[in-house]
Amino acid sequence: MGNREDLLEGARQAVLARGLAKVTARDIAKAAGVSLAAIGYHFGSKDQLVTEAVTIGVGTRIGDDMDAAIRDAGEGRTLWESLAATWNGFVDVVQRNRDGLMLSTENGIQIARDPEQQGFMAEASAHAHRDITETLRSVHPELSRQEASAVARLLFLLFQGLAVQMMIAPGAELLDGDSFTTALETLRTK
């Protein structure tokens, strides 16, 4: 690995060990085994490094889990037939990744105050949309690129809302897959 990759891994380790609010650039440089100056050279700031490390680390794992949920639910079913199972799979993704999602949400407050980090997140979101679009088209080849993209963006947005609700109100009644499809069907027909 190069210094950049070492820093990303070091940041993930340091943030998990010390917490987002307490981690310092020195903690990250030490965990990465590189100089403090390398952070500025490769990322411009500690905050940008942390944003990228958290987004890439958490995002990859969650993206893989979402991909599996879509594939598992879509096996031998139409998109409509698979939606309830896909949504239930997304609930499971949130439950399995609660700590990473908490860290990502906590980092989101910092991102909301920094236009540079917002630019990175816009690119990361576009990447996630493309990945979900490709998974949907793979599982449901009858979808046009435009249709799959629209569904991908909607699912990603709703997944984010689900994750926040499950973190801040874990005892609240969840929207399960059956209720999810009932709501969509109601919106379509009423």
C-alpha beads as a LAMMPS data file, in Angstrom:
LAMMPS data file: protein, C-alpha beads

190 atoms
189 bonds

1 atom types
1 bond types

-500.0 500.0 xlo xhi
-500.0 500.0 ylo yhi
-500.0 500.0 zlo zhi

Masses

1 110.0

Atoms # bond

1 1 1 0.000 0.000 0.000
2 1 1 1.027 3.608 -0.537
3 1 1 0.777 6.466 1.930
4 1 1 -2.722 7.403 0.740
5 1 1 -4.087 3.887 1.290
6 1 1 -2.184 3.618 4.598
7 1 1 -3.806 6.866 5.729
8 1 1 -7.298 5.667 4.798
9 1 1 -6.788 2.454 6.754
10 1 1 -5.121 4.285 9.646
11 1 1 -8.013 6.751 9.812
12 1 1 -10.553 3.908 9.946
13 1 1 -8.607 2.237 12.756
14 1 1 -8.065 5.470 14.715
15 1 1 -11.690 6.596 14.417
16 1 1 -12.936 3.212 15.587
17 1 1 -10.487 3.234 18.494
18 1 1 -10.890 6.860 19.651
19 1 1 -14.228 7.944 18.218
20 1 1 -14.904 10.606 15.637
21 1 1 -14.965 13.526 18.069
22 1 1 -11.692 12.597 19.789
23 1 1 -9.524 11.352 16.939
24 1 1 -6.597 13.624 16.080
25 1 1 -4.418 13.906 13.020
26 1 1 -1.553 12.541 15.141
27 1 1 -3.634 9.467 16.032
28 1 1 -4.267 8.829 12.359
29 1 1 -0.661 9.384 11.265
30 1 1 0.555 7.047 14.011
31 1 1 -1.959 4.322 13.081
32 1 1 -0.983 4.684 9.415
33 1 1 2.750 4.706 10.133
34 1 1 3.290 7.891 8.107
35 1 1 4.231 11.474 8.832
36 1 1 1.677 14.038 9.932
37 1 1 2.466 16.065 6.799
38 1 1 1.226 13.191 4.616
39 1 1 -2.355 13.952 5.664
40 1 1 -2.182 17.464 4.240
41 1 1 -0.367 16.296 1.130
42 1 1 -2.836 13.537 0.233
43 1 1 -6.127 14.887 1.631
44 1 1 -5.720 18.563 2.452
45 1 1 -7.116 18.137 5.949
46 1 1 -7.807 15.575 8.654
47 1 1 -11.549 16.131 8.177
48 1 1 -11.365 15.294 4.475
49 1 1 -9.327 12.164 5.244
50 1 1 -11.842 11.034 7.873
51 1 1 -14.763 11.666 5.514
52 1 1 -13.167 9.581 2.782
53 1 1 -12.090 6.815 5.160
54 1 1 -15.510 6.511 6.772
55 1 1 -17.393 6.791 3.471
56 1 1 -15.264 4.256 1.644
57 1 1 -15.032 1.806 4.554
58 1 1 -18.650 1.914 5.651
59 1 1 -20.043 2.541 2.182
60 1 1 -18.375 -0.457 0.587
61 1 1 -19.664 -2.868 3.213
62 1 1 -23.182 -1.426 3.136
63 1 1 -23.181 -1.252 -0.652
64 1 1 -22.227 -4.918 -0.850
65 1 1 -24.994 -5.789 1.611
66 1 1 -27.566 -3.750 -0.332
67 1 1 -26.443 -5.414 -3.548
68 1 1 -26.952 -8.839 -1.942
69 1 1 -30.405 -7.839 -0.644
70 1 1 -31.495 -6.772 -4.139
71 1 1 -30.076 -9.925 -5.733
72 1 1 -31.540 -12.286 -3.116
73 1 1 -34.987 -10.696 -3.303
74 1 1 -35.030 -10.486 -7.102
75 1 1 -34.132 -14.082 -7.827
76 1 1 -36.892 -15.319 -10.158
77 1 1 -39.219 -12.390 -9.392
78 1 1 -40.288 -9.242 -11.153
79 1 1 -39.167 -5.937 -9.673
80 1 1 -42.592 -5.408 -8.108
81 1 1 -42.691 -8.919 -6.676
82 1 1 -39.241 -8.424 -5.164
83 1 1 -39.785 -5.016 -3.527
84 1 1 -41.106 -6.259 -0.173
85 1 1 -38.234 -8.719 0.210
86 1 1 -35.722 -6.079 -0.926
87 1 1 -36.992 -3.641 1.694
88 1 1 -36.873 -6.302 4.407
89 1 1 -33.318 -7.019 3.278
90 1 1 -32.478 -3.322 3.667
91 1 1 -33.825 -3.405 7.240
92 1 1 -31.410 -6.277 7.896
93 1 1 -28.558 -4.279 6.312
94 1 1 -29.167 -1.426 8.746
95 1 1 -29.314 -3.799 11.708
96 1 1 -26.022 -5.484 10.706
97 1 1 -24.244 -2.180 10.076
98 1 1 -25.555 -0.039 12.912
99 1 1 -22.135 1.008 14.241
100 1 1 -20.836 1.991 10.817
101 1 1 -24.024 3.895 10.043
102 1 1 -23.785 5.725 13.377
103 1 1 -20.238 6.754 12.538
104 1 1 -21.278 7.801 9.045
105 1 1 -24.192 9.850 10.381
106 1 1 -21.997 11.510 12.987
107 1 1 -19.527 12.410 10.246
108 1 1 -22.435 13.758 8.188
109 1 1 -22.772 16.754 10.510
110 1 1 -19.170 17.719 9.761
111 1 1 -19.766 17.206 6.044
112 1 1 -22.798 19.508 6.144
113 1 1 -20.471 22.362 7.147
114 1 1 -17.733 21.797 4.566
115 1 1 -18.296 22.367 0.825
116 1 1 -15.198 20.334 -0.121
117 1 1 -16.449 17.318 1.786
118 1 1 -19.920 17.846 0.306
119 1 1 -18.383 17.591 -3.158
120 1 1 -16.778 14.276 -2.228
121 1 1 -20.094 13.012 -0.843
122 1 1 -21.958 14.057 -3.986
123 1 1 -19.516 11.946 -6.009
124 1 1 -19.832 9.052 -3.538
125 1 1 -23.639 9.221 -3.768
126 1 1 -23.509 9.223 -7.560
127 1 1 -21.243 6.167 -7.388
128 1 1 -23.725 4.415 -5.070
129 1 1 -26.600 5.263 -7.429
130 1 1 -24.664 3.810 -10.382
131 1 1 -23.866 0.629 -8.454
132 1 1 -27.487 0.108 -7.409
133 1 1 -28.634 0.871 -10.961
134 1 1 -26.298 -1.782 -12.364
135 1 1 -27.426 -4.334 -9.780
136 1 1 -31.073 -3.645 -10.596
137 1 1 -30.415 -3.968 -14.335
138 1 1 -28.526 -7.206 -13.751
139 1 1 -31.335 -8.726 -11.673
140 1 1 -34.164 -7.145 -13.690
141 1 1 -32.904 -6.844 -17.294
142 1 1 -36.327 -5.633 -18.445
143 1 1 -35.611 -2.265 -16.811
144 1 1 -34.267 0.509 -18.982
145 1 1 -31.255 2.401 -17.653
146 1 1 -33.537 5.371 -16.884
147 1 1 -36.035 3.207 -14.983
148 1 1 -33.322 1.396 -13.019
149 1 1 -31.627 4.700 -12.196
150 1 1 -34.859 6.225 -10.891
151 1 1 -35.566 3.163 -8.735
152 1 1 -31.961 3.142 -7.496
153 1 1 -32.096 6.783 -6.421
154 1 1 -35.429 6.241 -4.657
155 1 1 -34.230 3.105 -2.847
156 1 1 -30.993 4.828 -1.781
157 1 1 -32.870 7.839 -0.442
158 1 1 -35.391 5.697 1.419
159 1 1 -32.597 3.490 2.789
160 1 1 -30.912 6.557 4.266
161 1 1 -34.160 7.584 5.955
162 1 1 -34.635 4.055 7.265
163 1 1 -31.107 4.055 8.683
164 1 1 -31.622 7.366 10.485
165 1 1 -34.969 6.269 11.918
166 1 1 -33.538 2.970 13.155
167 1 1 -30.652 4.801 14.833
168 1 1 -32.569 7.594 16.542
169 1 1 -35.777 5.698 17.344
170 1 1 -34.811 2.011 17.541
171 1 1 -38.052 1.145 19.335
172 1 1 -40.291 2.768 16.716
173 1 1 -42.431 0.591 14.507
174 1 1 -40.598 -0.005 11.244
175 1 1 -42.016 0.118 7.777
176 1 1 -41.748 -3.536 6.774
177 1 1 -41.703 -4.813 3.215
178 1 1 -45.431 -5.522 3.026
179 1 1 -46.316 -2.035 4.282
180 1 1 -43.727 -0.579 1.918
181 1 1 -45.384 -2.143 -1.133
182 1 1 -48.862 -1.286 0.175
183 1 1 -47.830 2.357 0.437
184 1 1 -46.386 2.364 -3.084
185 1 1 -49.435 0.641 -4.515
186 1 1 -51.700 3.117 -2.736
187 1 1 -49.739 6.063 -4.138
188 1 1 -49.969 4.563 -7.620
189 1 1 -53.686 3.789 -7.588
190 1 1 -55.332 6.480 -5.438

Bonds

1 1 1 2
2 1 2 3
3 1 3 4
4 1 4 5
5 1 5 6
6 1 6 7
7 1 7 8
8 1 8 9
9 1 9 10
10 1 10 11
11 1 11 12
12 1 12 13
13 1 13 14
14 1 14 15
15 1 15 16
16 1 16 17
17 1 17 18
18 1 18 19
19 1 19 20
20 1 20 21
21 1 21 22
22 1 22 23
23 1 23 24
24 1 24 25
25 1 25 26
26 1 26 27
27 1 27 28
28 1 28 29
29 1 29 30
30 1 30 31
31 1 31 32
32 1 32 33
33 1 33 34
34 1 34 35
35 1 35 36
36 1 36 37
37 1 37 38
38 1 38 39
39 1 39 40
40 1 40 41
41 1 41 42
42 1 42 43
43 1 43 44
44 1 44 45
45 1 45 46
46 1 46 47
47 1 47 48
48 1 48 49
49 1 49 50
50 1 50 51
51 1 51 52
52 1 52 53
53 1 53 54
54 1 54 55
55 1 55 56
56 1 56 57
57 1 57 58
58 1 58 59
59 1 59 60
60 1 60 61
61 1 61 62
62 1 62 63
63 1 63 64
64 1 64 65
65 1 65 66
66 1 66 67
67 1 67 68
68 1 68 69
69 1 69 70
70 1 70 71
71 1 71 72
72 1 72 73
73 1 73 74
74 1 74 75
75 1 75 76
76 1 76 77
77 1 77 78
78 1 78 79
79 1 79 80
80 1 80 81
81 1 81 82
82 1 82 83
83 1 83 84
84 1 84 85
85 1 85 86
86 1 86 87
87 1 87 88
88 1 88 89
89 1 89 90
90 1 90 91
91 1 91 92
92 1 92 93
93 1 93 94
94 1 94 95
95 1 95 96
96 1 96 97
97 1 97 98
98 1 98 99
99 1 99 100
100 1 100 101
101 1 101 102
102 1 102 103
103 1 103 104
104 1 104 105
105 1 105 106
106 1 106 107
107 1 107 108
108 1 108 109
109 1 109 110
110 1 110 111
111 1 111 112
112 1 112 113
113 1 113 114
114 1 114 115
115 1 115 116
116 1 116 117
117 1 117 118
118 1 118 119
119 1 119 120
120 1 120 121
121 1 121 122
122 1 122 123
123 1 123 124
124 1 124 125
125 1 125 126
126 1 126 127
127 1 127 128
128 1 128 129
129 1 129 130
130 1 130 131
131 1 131 132
132 1 132 133
133 1 133 134
134 1 134 135
135 1 135 136
136 1 136 137
137 1 137 138
138 1 138 139
139 1 139 140
140 1 140 141
141 1 141 142
142 1 142 143
143 1 143 144
144 1 144 145
145 1 145 146
146 1 146 147
147 1 147 148
148 1 148 149
149 1 149 150
150 1 150 151
151 1 151 152
152 1 152 153
153 1 153 154
154 1 154 155
155 1 155 156
156 1 156 157
157 1 157 158
158 1 158 159
159 1 159 160
160 1 160 161
161 1 161 162
162 1 162 163
163 1 163 164
164 1 164 165
165 1 165 166
166 1 166 167
167 1 167 168
168 1 168 169
169 1 169 170
170 1 170 171
171 1 171 172
172 1 172 173
173 1 173 174
174 1 174 175
175 1 175 176
176 1 176 177
177 1 177 178
178 1 178 179
179 1 179 180
180 1 180 181
181 1 181 182
182 1 182 183
183 1 183 184
184 1 184 185
185 1 185 186
186 1 186 187
187 1 187 188
188 1 188 189
189 1 189 190
